[in-house]
Each structure stands twice: as C-alpha cells, then as structure tokens.
Amino acid sequence: MKIKSILPIVLAFCLIFALCACNNDTSGDGTTAPITTEDILDGNETTAPAGTDTETAEFTAEDAIEKVKSTYTLEENCYLLARGTEEIDGVTYYAVDLMKSMETNSTYLSTYFVKADGSEIVLGYYYNGEPVLDERGTVEFTEEDAVKMVEEKYTIDTNCYLHVRGIAEVDGAEYYGVDLMKYIDSHTTYLSTYFVKTDGSEIKEGYYQNNTPVFAEKTALEITEENAVKAVEAAYDFEDGCYLMLRGTEEIDGVTYSAVDLMKSMETNSTYLSTFFVKSDGTQIVKGYYQNNTPVLAE
C-alpha cells in the first residue's frame, strides 16, 4: 500500500522535469524560436541567416537621366539621351547628352557625366569623339557647327559650297552668315545666305543686299537681271574700259538665258564685243554673241 501511494508522486516529478528540459532546449540562447502551425500557414517556416542585408539596387542609365532632370532645368525643346558609359581618370560615368530639337532635326549641345554610383554630376562635352569634363552647361557653338547644321538641314548641290561670311546682328540677335556659293566655269558666284543663330537654335534663309542681311523664305536667289550681271563679273576678269550691260532674256533650244553684253568704251562711243548667256537657274555661263540679232552660243 505504501508503494502504490508513492508512485503518483514520482510520476509527477518526472513530468515536471521533462517540461523544464523542453523549455531549456527551445529558448535557451534566444536565437531560434519554435515553429508553430501559424508560421507554416503564413509561409514563415524559414528565416534569413543572421547578418544578411538586402542587396542595393543598381544605378542605371535611366536613373542617371532622372538625376539630371531633378538637378537641372532644361530649356524648351531640349531633351536628354543616354550615350553610354565612359571611364575618365579611372572613374566610370554615364554620359547623358543634352540635345535640342530643331525644325527638322536635332543638334547636340553638351553632356552631363553622371558617376556610375549616382553620387556626382560633372558637366562636359565631346570633342573629336573624346569626352571632356568641364564646368559649363553648354558647348560653344562655332562657325564649323553652323556650317554642319546647314548641311544637315538642306541639300547642297554638288557644284555649290558653303562659306562663313561672319557674324551679323539682326533685331538684337546675332547670326552666323553662311553664304551659299556656286561654281560657274572656273569661278564662283554668290547665291544666298543661311543665317544661323550663334547659339545654334535657329536657321533663317535670306541673302545680303548692299552688305545688309535680309531674311527671306527661299533657299537661293533666282538669277535675276541684276545678279546675272554680277555672276558674270564674279566669273571673269575684264580689261580696263570694258563693262557689262544686260540686253534681256533669250530662249535657246528650250533653255532660258539672261543675255549680258560685253561692251568696250572708246574715245567717243562704245563698241560691242560679245555676250555672256547666263542660265536662269545660275548653273552655267555660256560665251556667245549676236549675229543679225540672233543669239549664238559659241561653246
């Protein structure tokens, strides 16, 4: 009877000891929590290893563009274009070009060089294809840039070329005067002028009249009576006492010419020598003469 009465007490002590042992195993170091049914249902049955941080997002070319936009105010009609990456003095940059939309095309202004980690923006530009870091917002627009801009916008005939006359000021704005010249025989003659703003933002078509710039919506001056004479003067050298006089227009073999007579002053009068026939489109001067009031092309 005594043994049977002690047995429940022994079993009770054993149960208490087992419970204490379980508590020590599951929470002794405070680093591992027991997995419960709720954890499994919530998808949290695994935990990340201690000391692991989330990976930092990569700084991309798109991020570089957005950083430039948030740092600088772009003028109207300007936009950004990612060129690629450049390594300069051991530092990697995203090259973000500043472009400006023109009437029919776009022109390059400068480049923002953004460090590949996004920590810095350095202003600069490209020169002969090489990146240059320079603390300025835009690249100087030169005479060569003005000529290139005209070539990109307009189709220049094979027997024509462009020549920079200089800078003209019109209504308070400065323009490069880019003359359109044409080869005629062994000489050249002036046709018209493209006026390019010195900041590269605009092209206006026109010409010079008595050395005064005139804006006109046409790509070239037509060969009129006045400049037909000037075309001959520019193409040939004449002896002292000779002068040119416009006779009129002639149609020869379906082609229209301005007839410019070469005259020579004598003591009491002038004498006729020959005639230069200038094509109405300015592409050719043909030497000739009149015989019985009929035009004859000698070449």
C-alpha positions as CSV (number, residue, x, y, z in Angstrom):
1,M,0.0,0.0,0.0
2,K,2.8,2.4,0.6
3,I,4.5,1.8,-2.8
4,K,1.3,2.4,-4.7
5,S,0.8,5.7,-2.8
6,I,4.3,7.0,-3.7
7,L,4.1,6.1,-7.4
8,P,1.9,9.1,-8.4
9,I,4.2,11.5,-6.7
10,V,7.2,10.1,-8.6
11,L,5.4,10.3,-11.9
12,A,4.5,13.9,-11.2
13,F,8.2,14.8,-10.5
14,C,9.2,13.1,-13.8
15,L,6.7,15.2,-15.8
16,I,7.8,18.4,-14.2
17,F,11.5,17.6,-15.0
18,A,10.6,16.8,-18.7
19,L,8.8,20.1,-19.1
20,C,11.8,22.0,-17.7
21,A,14.1,20.3,-20.1
22,C,11.9,21.2,-23.1
23,N,11.9,24.9,-22.1
24,N,15.7,25.0,-21.9
25,D,16.1,23.4,-25.4
26,T,13.7,25.8,-27.2
27,S,14.6,29.2,-25.7
28,G,18.0,28.8,-24.0
29,D,20.0,31.1,-26.3
30,G,17.1,33.3,-27.6
31,T,18.1,32.9,-31.2
32,T,15.8,30.2,-32.5
33,A,12.0,30.4,-32.0
34,P,9.9,27.3,-32.2
35,I,8.0,26.8,-35.5
36,T,4.3,26.9,-35.0
37,T,1.3,25.9,-37.2
38,E,0.5,29.5,-37.7
39,D,4.1,30.1,-39.0
40,I,3.8,27.3,-41.6
41,L,0.4,28.6,-42.8
42,D,1.8,32.2,-43.1
43,G,4.8,31.0,-45.2
44,N,7.3,31.9,-42.5
45,E,8.6,28.5,-41.8
46,T,12.2,29.6,-42.8
47,T,14.2,32.6,-41.6
48,A,17.0,34.5,-43.3
49,P,20.5,33.7,-42.0
50,A,21.7,36.1,-39.3
51,G,23.7,39.2,-40.7
52,T,22.3,39.1,-44.3
53,D,21.3,42.5,-45.8
54,T,19.1,43.2,-48.8
55,E,21.1,43.8,-52.0
56,T,21.4,47.5,-53.0
57,A,19.6,48.3,-56.3
58,E,21.9,49.0,-59.3
59,F,22.2,52.7,-60.5
60,T,21.2,52.5,-64.2
61,A,21.3,54.9,-67.2
62,E,17.7,55.7,-66.7
63,D,18.5,56.7,-63.1
64,A,21.2,58.9,-64.4
65,I,18.8,60.7,-66.7
66,E,16.3,61.2,-63.9
67,K,19.1,62.6,-61.7
68,V,20.0,65.2,-64.3
69,K,16.3,66.1,-64.7
70,S,15.9,66.6,-61.0
71,T,19.2,68.7,-60.8
72,Y,18.9,70.9,-63.8
73,T,16.1,72.9,-65.5
74,L,16.1,72.0,-69.2
75,E,15.1,74.7,-71.8
76,E,12.1,74.3,-74.0
77,N,12.7,71.8,-76.9
78,C,15.7,70.2,-75.1
79,Y,15.8,66.6,-74.1
80,L,18.3,64.0,-72.7
81,L,19.7,61.0,-74.4
82,A,21.9,58.4,-72.7
83,R,25.1,57.8,-74.9
84,G,26.6,55.0,-72.8
85,T,29.4,54.8,-70.2
86,E,32.8,56.4,-70.1
87,E,35.8,55.8,-67.9
88,I,37.7,59.0,-67.2
89,D,40.7,59.1,-64.9
90,G,39.7,55.7,-63.5
91,V,36.1,56.8,-62.7
92,T,33.1,55.4,-64.6
93,Y,30.4,57.8,-65.7
94,Y,27.1,57.6,-67.5
95,A,27.2,60.0,-70.5
96,V,23.9,61.8,-70.8
97,D,23.7,64.1,-73.9
98,L,21.8,67.3,-73.9
99,M,20.0,67.6,-77.3
100,K,17.9,70.3,-78.8
101,S,15.0,69.7,-81.2
102,M,15.2,72.0,-84.3
103,E,12.6,72.3,-87.1
104,T,13.5,69.1,-88.9
105,N,16.3,67.6,-86.8
106,S,18.2,67.8,-83.5
107,T,21.5,69.2,-82.5
108,Y,24.0,68.3,-79.8
109,L,24.7,70.8,-77.1
110,S,26.6,69.2,-74.2
111,T,26.9,66.2,-72.0
112,Y,26.2,65.5,-68.3
113,F,28.7,62.9,-66.9
114,V,26.9,61.1,-64.0
115,K,29.1,58.9,-61.7
116,A,28.0,55.3,-62.0
117,D,27.0,55.3,-58.4
118,G,24.9,58.4,-58.8
119,S,27.0,60.5,-56.3
120,E,28.0,63.3,-58.7
121,I,27.3,65.1,-61.9
122,V,30.1,66.7,-63.9
123,L,29.3,69.0,-66.9
124,G,31.2,68.5,-70.1
125,Y,31.1,67.7,-73.7
126,Y,32.6,65.6,-76.5
127,Y,35.4,66.9,-78.7
128,N,36.5,64.8,-81.7
129,G,34.7,61.9,-80.1
130,E,36.6,62.2,-76.8
131,P,34.8,63.1,-73.5
132,V,35.9,66.3,-71.8
133,L,34.9,67.2,-68.2
134,D,34.3,71.0,-68.0
135,E,32.3,73.0,-65.5
136,R,30.0,74.7,-68.1
137,G,26.4,74.0,-69.1
138,T,26.8,74.2,-72.9
139,V,29.5,73.9,-75.6
140,E,30.3,77.0,-77.6
141,F,28.5,76.9,-81.0
142,T,31.2,77.6,-83.6
143,E,31.3,78.6,-87.3
144,E,32.0,75.0,-88.1
145,D,28.9,73.9,-86.2
146,A,26.9,76.5,-88.1
147,V,28.1,75.1,-91.5
148,K,27.4,71.5,-90.3
149,M,23.9,72.5,-89.2
150,V,23.1,73.9,-92.6
151,E,24.5,70.8,-94.3
152,E,22.2,68.6,-92.2
153,K,19.1,70.6,-92.8
154,Y,19.5,71.5,-96.5
155,T,20.6,69.6,-99.6
156,I,23.5,71.4,-101.1
157,D,24.1,70.9,-104.9
158,T,27.3,69.2,-105.9
159,N,28.5,72.4,-107.7
160,C,27.8,74.6,-104.6
161,Y,29.6,75.0,-101.3
162,L,29.2,77.0,-98.0
163,H,31.3,79.8,-96.8
164,V,31.1,81.6,-93.4
165,R,30.9,85.4,-94.1
166,G,31.0,86.4,-90.4
167,I,28.5,87.4,-87.7
168,A,25.5,89.6,-88.5
169,E,23.3,91.3,-85.9
170,V,19.6,91.5,-86.8
171,D,17.0,92.9,-84.4
172,G,19.4,92.4,-81.5
173,A,20.2,88.8,-82.2
174,E,23.5,87.5,-83.6
175,Y,23.7,85.1,-86.5
176,Y,26.5,83.4,-88.4
177,G,26.1,84.4,-92.1
178,V,26.8,81.2,-94.0
179,D,26.9,82.0,-97.7
180,L,25.8,79.6,-100.4
181,M,28.3,79.8,-103.3
182,K,28.2,78.2,-106.7
183,Y,30.9,77.2,-109.1
184,I,30.4,78.7,-112.6
185,D,33.0,77.7,-115.1
186,S,36.3,78.3,-113.3
187,H,34.9,81.0,-110.9
188,T,32.3,81.1,-108.2
189,T,29.3,83.3,-107.6
190,Y,27.2,84.2,-104.6
191,L,23.6,82.8,-104.4
192,S,22.2,83.3,-100.9
193,T,22.9,83.1,-97.2
194,Y,21.7,80.9,-94.3
195,F,21.6,82.9,-91.1
196,V,22.3,80.6,-88.1
197,K,21.9,81.9,-84.6
198,T,25.1,81.9,-82.7
199,D,23.6,79.6,-80.1
200,G,22.5,77.1,-82.8
201,S,18.8,77.4,-82.0
202,E,17.6,78.7,-85.4
203,I,18.3,78.9,-89.1
204,K,16.8,81.7,-91.3
205,E,17.1,81.8,-95.1
206,G,18.0,85.0,-96.9
207,Y,20.7,87.0,-98.6
208,Y,22.8,90.1,-98.4
209,Q,21.7,93.3,-100.2
210,N,24.3,96.1,-100.2
211,N,26.1,94.2,-97.4
212,T,22.8,94.3,-95.3
213,P,21.4,91.0,-94.2
214,V,17.9,90.3,-95.4
215,F,15.7,87.4,-94.2
216,A,13.7,85.7,-97.0
217,E,11.9,82.4,-97.1
218,K,13.8,80.9,-100.0
219,T,16.9,78.8,-100.2
220,A,18.6,80.7,-103.0
221,L,18.3,83.9,-105.0
222,E,17.0,83.4,-108.5
223,I,19.2,84.6,-111.3
224,T,17.6,88.0,-112.0
225,E,18.7,90.6,-114.4
226,E,20.7,92.3,-111.7
227,N,22.6,89.4,-110.4
228,A,23.1,87.9,-113.9
229,V,25.5,90.8,-114.5
230,K,27.1,90.2,-111.0
231,A,27.5,86.5,-111.9
232,V,29.5,87.4,-115.0
233,E,31.5,90.0,-113.1
234,A,32.5,87.4,-110.5
235,A,33.4,84.8,-113.1
236,Y,35.6,86.7,-115.4
237,D,38.3,89.4,-115.4
238,F,37.9,92.2,-118.0
239,E,40.3,94.7,-119.5
240,D,40.2,98.4,-118.5
241,G,37.5,100.2,-120.4
242,C,35.2,97.2,-120.6
243,Y,31.8,96.9,-118.9
244,L,28.7,94.7,-118.9
245,M,25.2,95.6,-119.9
246,L,22.1,93.5,-119.7
247,R,20.5,93.0,-123.1
248,G,17.5,90.9,-121.9
249,T,16.4,87.3,-121.8
250,E,16.7,84.7,-124.6
251,E,15.3,81.2,-125.1
252,I,17.7,79.0,-126.9
253,D,16.9,75.3,-127.6
254,G,14.2,75.4,-124.9
255,V,16.6,76.9,-122.2
256,T,16.2,80.4,-120.8
257,Y,19.2,82.7,-120.5
258,S,19.9,86.2,-119.4
259,A,22.0,87.9,-122.1
260,V,24.8,90.1,-120.8
261,D,26.7,92.0,-123.4
262,L,30.4,92.8,-123.0
263,M,31.0,96.4,-124.1
264,K,34.1,98.4,-124.5
265,S,34.3,102.2,-124.1
266,M,36.1,104.0,-127.0
267,E,37.0,107.7,-127.2
268,T,33.6,108.9,-128.3
269,N,31.4,105.9,-128.1
270,S,31.2,102.2,-127.0
271,T,31.5,99.0,-129.1
272,Y,30.0,95.6,-128.7
273,L,32.4,92.7,-128.2
274,S,30.5,89.6,-127.2
275,T,27.7,88.2,-125.0
276,F,27.6,86.0,-121.9
277,F,24.5,83.9,-121.7
278,V,23.7,83.1,-118.1
279,K,21.2,80.2,-117.4
280,S,18.2,81.3,-115.5
281,D,19.0,78.7,-112.7
282,G,22.5,80.0,-112.4
283,T,24.2,76.7,-113.2
284,Q,26.1,77.8,-116.3
285,I,27.5,80.8,-118.2
286,V,28.0,80.2,-121.9
287,K,30.0,82.6,-124.1
288,G,28.5,83.7,-127.4
289,Y,27.4,86.6,-129.5
290,Y,24.6,88.0,-131.6
291,Q,24.6,87.7,-135.4
292,N,21.9,89.6,-137.2
293,N,20.1,89.9,-133.8
294,T,20.1,86.2,-133.4
295,P,21.8,84.7,-130.3
296,V,24.6,82.3,-131.0
297,L,26.2,80.0,-128.3
298,A,30.0,79.8,-129.1
299,E,30.8,77.0,-126.6
